Amino acid sequence: MSTKVAKFGGSSVADDIQIRKIKSIVSADPARRFVVVSAPGKRYSTDNKITDLLYLCKEHVDKHVTYEQVLQVIHDRYIAIESNLEVDAGIAKEFTIISQNLEEGTTSDYIASRGEYLNAKIIAAFLGFDFIDAATFVKFDARGRFLFEETNDALAIELAKHENGVIPGFYGTTPDGKIKTFTRGGSDITGALVARATDAEVYENWTDVSGFLMADPRIVDNPKGIDEITYKELRELSYMGASVLHENAVYPARLAGIPINIRNTNKPEDKGTIIVDEGQAKEGGIITGIAGNKDYTVIAFYKNMMSTEIGFIRRVLSILEEYQVPVEHMPSGIDTLSVVIASKYLEDKLSDILEDFERKLAPDTIDVIENVSLIATVGRGMASKHGVASKLFKALFDADINIRMIDQGSSEINIIVGVNSTDFGQAIQAIYAAFAATN
Ligand code: ASP
């Protein structure tokens, strides 16, 4: 039988009303055999995510402040969900165990994981599916490093025994049985692992938006949605800050050739965005999306005959490495080299780094340009078309925007421009307007 894995994020499982929507989504397609859930997220904008409250609880314990009130809020939310769904998932008893563990000084990973654990118990009872605890099958080594293949094997063996199941996202265990979580948003990873282990036809990631949009709707008015995007394009876009999905969720699905479909729990009729491998992708428009990030610093070197000086770039990079500063881009020209760095990495180090550059590289000039924004215009359709760059630059020229830097990745599916941060929004609007109409 074909299998689809459906992962529901925090807002999709925030209360009993949302969980009822999940039931109708899951029962609409018998292939949706395995469901992975997050902890309850926000029901409204000023609400708290359960995971945040659980971490807060642990902080209270660590600071010897009474934690009972916070735990009570969490308890009441779960009890309300359980009783409104009219199921018995044994939640009250679970809270006795959680309190006891808190008193005994349990880890913050354990406490945080209870958000997913309790929710999966309730949702399994409500759907009539088996509850399958991730603790037993998602494996980390003694140092807390995720064990990819061991997890896949353990999950594949276990899931083959179940017709249907609900699996809590976000956590697993180390060999001594201690709970270990992924980084925040990590239920997406669990969903991808379950999809790989069951060789699913698709990994559905249900959230509160109907997939990706071509541009940030806070910048561009009513941007078009993206029907299909390749993993590579997504990487280029998420790299620039447009992540909807946890970065590490892509790898397991991609490796197994499983498409990821971003869907909207509140609008299940929308098809959402499908993320596929390059080979599976339809032709698509010239550009797929535009994303950007503010707050970069460009350090630009000029040195006569630099292009023939052996080791110049290596020395630039080794100085940055000494200061543990990652490089975002490195556009170069004859005798010029720029390094583009997220400004947060330079805060208190910039003057020391510049001093080292002066001393060890003896450049003719070094310029530091701050408040630069990077904008990536990404599309698999641009690799085979000419005139894309000229259209993009003309759009920026017409909008009177000065381009500080240009970088076209070797994949030829991404043109990155650096502009002054004051021009950031306008530049994205101009690029979008130039391409969206004809895309
Ligand atoms: N509940 C966890 C978090 O808020 C994990 C997740 O929802 O994916 O980060």
Boltz pocket constraint, residues with backbone or C-beta under 6 A from the ligand:
constraints:
  - pocket:
      binder: B
      contacts: [[A, 9], [A, 10], [A, 38], [A, 39], [A, 49], [A, 51], [A, 52], [A, 112], [A, 115], [A, 169], [A, 170], [A, 183], [A, 184], [A, 185], [A, 186], [A, 187], [A, 188]]
      max_distance: 6.0
